[in-house]
Amino acid sequence: MKLRDSYKPYPPAAMISIIVLVFALILSLTLAPVGHAASAGSGDGKDKPLRPFPQHMSYAEGSIKPSHVTQKQMDAEVALLYDQYKLKYIKKNPHNSNQYYVWYNDGGWNGDAITVSEAHGYGMMITALMAGHDSEAKKIFDGMYRFFRAHPSEIHPDLMAWQQADRDGAIIDVNGTDSAIDGDMDIAYALLLADKQWGSSGAINYKNEAVKVINAIMESEVHPEHFHLQLGDWVPISDSEPSFKPASRPSDFMLQHLKEFYKATGDERWLNVIETTYGIIHDVHTSYSPQTGLLPDFVYRDLDGTYKPVSEFEWTSESGHFLESEFDGAYNYNSCRTPWRIASDFLLTGDKRAYDQLSTLNKFVSEKHNAPHEVWSGYSLDGQTKLSEWDGGLEFTAPFMVSAMIDKSNQQWLNDLWDYHTEEANSTAVEWRYYYGNSIRLLSMIVVSGNWWSPTGVAATDIAGHAAEEDIVKSLAEGVVNGYPNGKFKPDEGVSRAEFAVMLAKTLKLEGDGAALPFVDQTAIAPWASRSVAQIAQARIGEGLFGEQFLPSQKLTRAEAAVLLASAKKLELATESASTDFTDDADIPTWAKPAIVALSEAGVSLFQPQSSAFGPDASLTRGEVITLLRTLLST
């Protein structure tokens, strides 16, 4: 039986609403101007993405993808859902054609509000990731950036006011002009994506803008002593009773975001936030949901320093609950996002600190329900109490796709979940659901299809246990080197001349645009490396080593590396070619021997005589380069 056959019928009132929505969509498609479709655009190529969709990431070792569909089919499903999402939710500001926002009130339960920062963060991430499929992506993203900047929080101008409405001929902030941390975190991540997608040399310096938002989050939305994520920038200045300062929300536990923020800024306080966040997940899971892995909507730091579900406390508020409802301490409409948020971190970084919680969660939900449409929309932490009459909501089922990816034992469950979300991917699918579920489904499916990637390269899943792991992690954090877009670092792969030039220039912190390149093949040097090569040429490092051709993609040999490193370190070289004392000394070029001897005397271990041969023509690996450059800094 196909999953569609097992769907529960909608009540009559819901069916009437659905029919109206479907008719509206058909009418909008009929009347939509040419060029509004996702593939439409100017076609002039000036906004060509550097990392276009699809990306096909290789996630952490042991992770899986749906096994019953092809990669091409997965990409097509994501692209179709994006087209529908764009058509329904991405809107141009009617009062300012230079701005875009994400409409979120299709449920009609938010008064006249049209958007919130949460929706805006989702939209900015989605648009940056789908560039290449959508030729309008950069135009829309830049318009979303301008909308974000047009609605700053009154508490910190680099954060976004949380809600907007269209009133009296203008879009204005409503229901307070302070921030919500989830939207701010996604906006910052999206700006990092944009930096890698389009570069930051245009009208918007995406990288600088991202750093501004990241620093503002640290300043106004992170507890300065305990380093947990707070609910918004209003919390530190709030004097309410009960206090919200000890509170945190697990759906904001975007651990990969946090690692990207550390990489982008070098601010070591993010390491404290990461450690605290993992600790909260572990403690709440082991103490309150050991058999289910479910996390509550809100946690609260007790006087003994432990974080507990807010249901463990009594609240003096008028309603008697913590903030939103009587389910604040349960797995409800906030925490339904945690399987996606937390599992994405494992998939891209291989970090297993939340693996037990995710594994328990997968086992609980797959064994409790025979099919995805049976998944409850809300659970008590022990998994025994159902919080809603509705089953199979997209916002609850889609994130389980991401968490299921962490282990092959979940293969059939993952396949079932994929089918549940893609069999509805037709011309009316988005209209049958609402903004929240549609957004979470699309974001989850971007991850599941292998199209979620790290904007800073901090996600390196193949360095665990490597001899150079510590050096690589430090160099990633300092921006000396990046991993590859597919989540690998490739520490044992030979380093190219172009890659080495970038690493060396960043290690030495060379500045300026550099000298005119003397190489006849300078046009073959990629834009990402040309400035570094020019800087090295200006610094006269290894002058004359490469002759007339640079050959940027050619692997750098150990002999060549010796000359460059000795020159960069300005070591005094012998005028005569002394013996290196390596067993293959006779095979080492005369021009490289003085540099090898000087590096040996400087204490650089790779160049000190050992029982094995030096191998002058062997390629230097990426891992070896990182260790050598860090040694260069310390000697």
C-alpha positions in Angstrom: 0.0 0.0 0.0 1.3 3.4 -0.9 1.7 5.8 2.0 -0.8 8.2 0.4 -3.5 5.5 0.8 -3.0 5.4 4.5 -3.4 9.2 5.1 -6.2 10.1 7.5 -9.0 12.2 5.9 -9.2 15.8 6.7 -12.3 17.2 8.5 -14.8 19.0 6.2 -13.8 22.5 7.3 -10.1 21.7 6.5 -11.1 20.3 3.0 -13.0 23.5 2.2 -9.9 25.6 3.1 -7.7 23.3 1.0 -9.9 23.6 -2.1 -9.8 27.4 -1.7 -6.0 27.4 -1.4 -5.6 25.1 -4.4 -7.7 27.3 -6.5 -5.8 30.4 -5.4 -2.5 28.7 -6.3 -3.8 27.7 -9.8 -5.0 31.3 -10.3 -1.6 32.7 -9.2 0.2 30.4 -11.6 -2.0 31.4 -14.4 -1.6 35.1 -13.8 2.1 35.1 -12.7 4.3 37.3 -14.9 6.9 35.6 -17.0 10.2 35.4 -15.1 8.7 34.7 -11.7 9.5 30.9 -11.8 12.5 29.7 -9.9 14.6 29.2 -13.0 14.0 32.7 -14.4 16.5 35.4 -14.2 18.5 37.9 -16.2 20.8 35.2 -17.6 23.8 37.6 -17.8 25.9 35.4 -15.5 27.1 38.3 -13.2 25.6 36.6 -10.2 26.9 33.1 -11.0 27.2 31.1 -7.8 30.5 29.6 -6.7 28.9 26.6 -5.0 25.7 26.0 -7.0 23.0 23.6 -6.1 23.3 20.6 -6.0 26.5 20.1 -3.9 26.3 16.3 -3.0 28.1 16.4 0.3 29.9 13.4 1.8 28.7 13.4 5.4 30.3 11.7 8.5 31.5 8.1 8.3 28.7 5.7 8.9 25.9 8.1 7.9 23.3 7.1 5.3 21.0 8.6 2.7 17.7 7.2 1.3 18.7 4.0 -0.5 15.7 3.5 -2.8 16.0 6.7 -4.8 18.8 8.1 -6.9 20.7 11.3 -6.2 19.1 12.8 -9.2 15.7 12.0 -7.9 16.5 13.5 -4.5 17.8 16.7 -6.1 14.7 17.0 -8.2 12.4 16.6 -5.2 14.2 19.4 -3.3 14.2 21.6 -6.4 10.4 21.1 -6.8 9.7 21.9 -3.2 11.9 25.0 -3.4 9.9 26.2 -6.4 6.7 25.8 -4.5 8.1 27.4 -1.4 9.4 30.4 -3.4 6.0 30.8 -5.1 4.0 30.8 -1.9 6.3 32.4 0.7 9.0 34.6 -0.8 7.4 38.1 -1.2 8.6 41.4 -2.5 8.1 44.3 -0.1 5.1 46.2 -1.7 6.4 49.4 -0.4 10.1 48.9 -1.3 10.9 46.8 -4.4 14.5 46.4 -3.2 13.5 44.2 -0.3 12.1 40.6 0.1 10.7 38.8 3.1 9.2 35.4 3.9 5.5 35.4 4.5 4.6 33.1 7.4 1.0 33.7 8.3 -0.8 31.3 6.0 -2.4 29.7 9.0 -4.0 33.1 9.9 -3.4 32.8 13.6 -0.9 35.7 13.9 -3.2 38.6 13.4 -2.0 40.9 10.7 1.7 39.9 11.1 3.4 39.0 7.8 6.8 37.6 9.0 9.2 36.9 11.8 13.0 36.7 12.1 12.7 32.9 12.3 11.1 32.8 8.9 13.6 35.3 7.6 16.5 33.2 8.7 15.0 30.1 7.1 14.5 32.0 3.8 18.0 33.5 3.7 19.6 30.0 4.3 17.4 28.3 1.7 18.0 31.0 -0.9 21.8 30.9 -0.5 21.8 27.0 -0.7 19.5 26.9 -3.8 21.6 29.3 -5.9 22.4 27.6 -9.1 18.9 26.1 -9.3 17.3 29.6 -8.9 19.1 32.2 -11.0 17.3 34.9 -9.0 18.8 33.7 -5.7 21.3 36.4 -5.2 18.8 39.2 -6.0 16.3 37.7 -3.5 19.0 37.1 -0.9 20.3 40.7 -1.1 16.7 41.9 -0.9 16.2 39.8 2.3 19.5 41.2 3.7 18.1 44.7 3.1 14.8 43.8 4.8 16.8 42.4 7.7 18.8 45.7 8.0 15.6 47.7 7.7 14.2 46.1 10.8 16.9 46.1 13.5 16.3 45.3 17.1 16.1 48.4 19.2 18.4 46.7 21.8 21.2 45.7 19.4 21.1 47.1 15.8 22.9 44.1 14.4 20.1 41.8 15.4 16.6 41.6 13.8 13.4 42.8 15.4 11.4 39.6 15.7 8.1 40.3 14.1 6.7 42.6 11.3 3.3 43.6 10.0 2.0 45.6 7.0 0.1 48.6 8.3 -0.9 51.9 6.9 1.3 51.7 3.8 4.5 50.4 5.5 6.0 47.3 7.0 6.6 48.0 10.6 7.9 46.1 13.7 5.1 44.9 16.0 4.7 43.2 19.4 8.1 44.6 20.6 11.2 45.5 18.7 13.6 43.1 20.3 15.2 40.0 18.9 14.8 36.2 18.9 18.0 34.2 18.9 17.0 31.5 16.4 16.4 34.0 13.6 19.6 35.8 14.3 21.6 32.6 14.3 20.2 31.5 11.0 20.7 35.0 9.4 24.4 34.9 10.5 24.8 31.4 9.1 23.1 32.5 5.8 25.5 35.4 5.5 28.5 33.0 5.8 26.9 30.9 3.1 26.5 33.9 0.9 30.2 34.8 1.4 31.1 31.4 -0.1 28.3 31.4 -2.7 28.9 34.8 -4.2 32.0 36.3 -2.6 32.1 39.5 -0.5 33.6 42.0 -2.9 30.3 43.3 -4.2 27.8 45.8 -2.8 27.4 43.7 0.4 30.4 42.4 2.2 28.6 39.2 3.4 31.5 38.0 5.6 31.8 41.3 7.5 28.1 41.5 7.9 28.0 37.9 9.2 30.7 38.7 11.8 28.7 41.7 13.0 25.7 39.5 13.6 27.8 36.8 15.2 29.4 39.2 17.6 26.1 40.8 18.4 24.7 37.3 19.3 27.6 36.8 21.7 27.2 40.2 23.2 23.4 40.2 23.6 22.1 36.6 23.4 24.6 34.4 25.2 24.8 34.3 29.0 28.1 36.0 29.9 29.0 33.7 32.8 27.3 30.3 32.0 27.6 30.5 28.2 24.2 29.1 27.4 22.1 30.5 24.5 19.4 32.8 25.7 16.0 33.5 24.1 16.8 37.0 22.7 18.5 40.3 23.3 15.7 41.3 25.6 16.7 38.7 28.2 19.9 40.4 29.7 18.0 43.6 30.3 14.8 42.0 31.6 13.9 42.4 35.3 10.8 40.1 35.0 9.9 37.6 37.6 10.5 34.8 37.0 13.8 35.7 35.4 14.5 34.5 31.9 18.2 34.8 32.3 18.7 31.1 33.3 16.5 29.8 30.4 17.6 28.3 27.1 15.7 26.6 24.3 16.9 23.3 22.8 15.6 24.1 19.3 18.2 26.8 19.3 21.0 24.3 19.8 22.5 24.7 16.3 25.8 23.2 17.1 27.2 23.3 13.6 26.3 27.0 13.5 28.2 27.6 16.7 31.3 25.9 15.3 31.0 28.0 12.1 30.7 31.1 14.3 34.0 30.2 16.1 35.7 29.6 12.9 34.5 32.9 11.4 35.5 35.0 14.4 38.2 33.2 16.3 36.3 34.2 19.5 37.1 31.4 22.0 33.9 32.1 24.0 32.1 30.1 21.3 34.0 27.0 22.4 32.4 27.6 25.9 29.0 27.9 24.3 29.6 24.6 22.4 30.7 22.8 25.5 27.7 24.1 27.5 25.3 23.1 24.8 26.5 19.6 24.5 26.4 19.3 28.3 22.8 20.4 28.4 21.8 17.8 25.8 23.6 15.0 27.7 22.3 16.0 31.1 18.6 16.4 30.1 18.6 13.2 28.1 20.2 11.1 30.8 18.1 12.5 33.6 14.7 13.1 32.0 14.4 11.1 28.7 16.8 8.1 28.9 14.4 5.9 27.0 13.2 8.4 24.4 15.9 11.0 23.7 13.2 13.7 23.6 14.2 17.2 24.6 11.9 19.8 26.1 10.9 23.1 24.5 12.6 25.1 27.3 15.2 24.3 29.9 16.1 26.3 33.0 19.4 26.4 35.0 18.7 25.4 38.6 20.6 26.8 41.6 22.9 23.7 41.6 24.1 24.5 38.1 22.1 21.8 36.3 19.7 22.4 33.4 16.2 20.9 33.8 13.0 21.0 31.8 10.9 24.0 32.9 8.2 21.6 34.0 10.5 20.7 37.0 9.8 24.2 38.5 6.7 26.1 39.7 6.1 29.4 37.9 4.5 32.5 39.4 3.3 33.8 36.0 -0.4 34.5 35.6 -0.9 31.4 33.4 1.2 29.2 35.7 3.4 28.1 32.9 6.9 29.2 31.9 6.4 31.2 28.6 4.2 29.8 25.9 2.0 26.9 27.1 1.5 24.1 29.6 3.7 22.1 27.3 6.9 24.2 27.7 8.6 21.4 29.5 7.6 18.8 26.9 8.7 17.9 23.3 6.4 20.2 21.4 6.4 22.7 18.6 9.8 24.2 19.4 11.8 21.1 20.1 10.3 19.2 17.1 13.2 20.9 15.2 16.0 19.4 17.4 16.5 16.2 15.4 17.3 18.3 12.4 19.4 20.9 14.3 21.5 18.5 16.3 21.9 15.7 13.8 23.1 18.2 11.1 26.1 18.9 13.4 27.1 15.2 13.5 26.6 14.7 9.8 28.9 17.6 8.9 31.5 17.5 11.7 31.4 13.9 12.9 31.2 15.1 16.5 29.6 12.2 18.5 28.9 14.1 21.7 25.1 14.0 21.1 25.1 10.7 19.3 23.6 8.7 22.2 20.7 11.1 22.5 20.0 11.0 18.7 20.3 7.2 18.7 17.9 6.8 21.6 15.5 9.2 19.8 15.6 7.3 16.5 14.9 4.0 18.3 12.0 5.4 20.3 10.1 7.0 17.4 10.7 4.3 14.9 9.6 1.5 17.3 6.6 3.4 18.6 5.1 4.1 15.2 4.6 1.8 12.3 4.6 4.6 9.7 5.5 8.3 9.5 1.9 9.4 9.4 1.4 8.0 12.9 4.1 10.2 14.5 2.5 12.4 17.2 2.6 16.1 17.1 4.0 16.4 20.6 5.1 14.1 23.4 5.8 14.1 27.1 9.5 13.5 27.7 8.8 9.9 28.7 7.0 9.4 25.4 3.7 8.2 27.0 1.5 11.3 26.7 0.2 12.6 23.4 0.0 16.4 23.3 -2.1 17.0 20.2 -4.9 15.3 18.3 -3.0 15.8 15.0 -0.6 13.1 13.7 2.0 13.2 11.0 2.7 16.9 11.0 5.5 17.9 8.7 7.3 19.9 11.4 7.4 16.8 13.6 8.2 14.1 10.9 10.6 15.9 8.6 13.4 16.4 11.2 13.3 12.7 12.0 14.6 12.2 8.4 17.8 14.0 9.4 18.4 12.2 12.7 17.7 8.8 11.0 20.8 9.5 8.7 23.3 8.9 11.6 23.3 5.1 11.4 22.5 2.4 8.8 20.2 0.6 11.2 17.7 3.4 10.4 17.7 2.7 6.7 14.1 1.5 6.2 12.7 4.2 8.5 14.6 6.8 6.6 13.3 5.5 3.3 9.7 5.6 4.7 10.2 9.1 5.9 11.5 10.3 2.6 8.5 8.8 0.8 6.1 10.4 3.2 7.5 13.8 2.4 8.0 13.4 -1.3 4.8 11.7 -2.4 3.1 15.0 -1.6 5.6 17.0 -3.7 3.2 18.0 -6.5 1.8 21.3 -7.7 -0.5 21.7 -4.6 1.7 20.1 -1.9 2.7 23.3 -0.3 -0.9 24.5 -0.2 -1.9 21.5 1.8 0.3 22.5 4.6 1.4 25.7 6.4 4.6 27.8 6.6 6.2 26.1 9.6 6.0 22.6 8.4 6.8 23.5 4.8 9.9 25.4 5.8 11.2 22.6 8.1 10.4 20.0 5.5 12.4 21.8 2.8 15.4 22.5 5.1 15.4 18.9 6.3 15.3 17.6 2.8 18.2 19.8 1.7 20.2 18.1 4.4 19.0 14.6 3.6 19.7 15.0 -0.1 23.3 15.9 0.7 23.0 19.6 -0.2 23.7 21.2 3.2 27.3 22.4 3.4 29.7 24.2 5.7 30.4 27.8 4.8 33.7 28.0 6.6 35.1 24.5 6.0 35.1 23.8 9.7 33.2 20.6 9.0 36.0 18.1 8.3 34.9 14.6 8.9 38.0 12.8 7.9 40.6 14.1 10.4 39.6 12.3 13.6 42.6 10.4 14.8 45.0 11.8 12.2 48.5 12.6 13.3 47.9 16.2 12.3 44.4 16.5 13.7 45.2 19.1 16.4 47.1 21.2 14.0 44.4 21.0 11.4 41.7 22.0 13.8 43.6 25.0 15.0 44.4 26.1 11.4 40.7 25.7 10.4 39.7 27.9 13.3 42.3 30.5 12.4 41.3 30.6 8.8 44.7 29.4 7.5 43.1 26.6 5.6 39.6 25.5 4.6 38.1 22.1 4.2 36.4 21.1 1.0 32.7 21.9 0.3 31.8 18.2 0.6 32.8 18.1 4.2 36.3 16.5 3.8 39.7 17.9 4.6 41.7 15.2 2.7 44.8 15.4 5.0 46.7 12.7 3.1 46.2 14.2 -0.3 49.1 16.0 -2.0 48.9 19.8 -1.7 48.9 21.8 -5.0 51.2 24.7 -5.5 48.1 27.0 -5.5 46.9 25.6 -2.2 50.3 25.9 -0.6 50.6 29.5 -1.7 47.3 30.4 0.0 48.2 28.5 3.3 51.7 30.1 3.4 50.4 33.6 2.7 47.7 33.3 5.4 50.2 31.9 7.9 52.6 34.8 7.3 49.6 37.2 7.3 50.9 38.8 4.1 49.0 42.0 3.1 48.3 44.0 0.0 47.5 42.9 -3.5 51.0 41.6 -4.1 53.3 42.0 -7.1 52.5 41.6 -10.8 52.7 37.9 -11.5 55.8 36.9 -13.6 54.4 33.6 -14.9 53.3 33.0 -18.4 50.4 30.8 -17.2 49.1 33.3 -14.7 45.6 33.1 -16.2 45.5 29.5 -15.1 45.8 30.5 -11.4 42.3 30.4 -9.9 40.9 33.7 -8.4 40.9 32.2 -4.9 44.7 31.7 -5.1 46.0 34.5 -7.4 46.2 37.2 -4.6 48.2 34.8 -2.4 50.6 33.9 -5.2 51.1 37.6 -5.9 51.8 38.4 -2.2 54.4 35.6 -2.1 56.0 37.0 -5.3 56.1 40.5 -3.7 57.7 39.1 -0.6 60.3 37.4 -2.9 59.7 34.1 -1.2 61.3 31.3 -3.2 62.2 33.7 -5.9 63.0 31.9 -9.2 62.0 28.5 -7.9 59.1 28.0 -10.4 60.7 29.5 -13.5 58.4 30.9 -16.2 55.4 28.7 -15.3 53.7 28.5 -11.9 51.7 25.3 -12.8 49.1 26.0 -10.0 47.5 22.5 -10.0 50.8 20.6 -9.9 51.5 18.9 -6.6 54.2 20.6 -4.5 57.3 18.4 -3.9 59.2 18.1 -0.6 62.3 19.7 -2.2 60.2 22.7 -3.4 58.6 23.1 0.0 62.0 23.2 1.7 63.1 26.1 -0.5 59.8 28.0 0.1 59.8 27.5 3.9 63.5 28.4 4.4 62.9 31.5 2.3 59.8 32.5 4.2 61.6 32.0 7.5 64.6 34.0 6.1 67.0 31.3 7.2 70.6 31.8 6.4 71.7 29.3 3.7 75.1 27.8 3.2 76.7 28.9 0.0 77.9 25.4 -0.8 75.7 22.4 -1.1 76.5 20.4 2.0 75.3 16.8 2.6 71.8 16.5 4.1 72.7 13.2 5.7 69.5 11.6 4.4 70.0 8.1 2.9 68.9 9.3 -0.5 71.1 12.5 -0.4 72.4 11.7 -3.9 68.8 12.0 -5.2 68.2 15.4 -3.6 68.6 18.3 -6.1 71.6 20.6 -5.4 69.4 23.7 -5.3 67.3 22.2 -2.4 70.1 20.9 -0.1 71.0 24.3 1.6 67.3 24.9 2.5 66.9 21.3 3.9 70.0 21.7 6.0 68.9 25.1 7.3 65.5 23.8 8.2 67.1 20.8 9.9 69.3 23.1 12.0 66.2 25.1 12.9 64.6 22.1 14.4 61.9 21.3 11.8 61.6 17.6 12.2 60.5 16.7 8.7 63.9 17.9 7.4 66.0 16.3 10.0 67.8 13.1 8.9 65.9 10.0 9.8 66.2 6.3 9.1 64.1 6.6 6.0 64.8 8.5 2.8 63.8 12.2 2.3 61.9 11.6 -1.0 62.6 15.0 -2.6 60.2 14.4 -5.5 57.3 13.1 -3.3 54.3 15.2 -2.8 53.8 17.0 0.5 50.4 16.2 2.0 47.9 18.7 3.2 48.3 17.4 6.8 52.1 17.7 6.6 51.8 21.3 5.3 49.7 22.4 8.2 52.1 20.9 10.7 55.1 22.5 8.9 53.4 25.9 8.8 52.5 25.7 12.5 56.1 24.7 13.3 57.3 27.6 11.1 55.3 30.0 13.3 56.8 28.6 16.6 60.4 28.4 15.6 
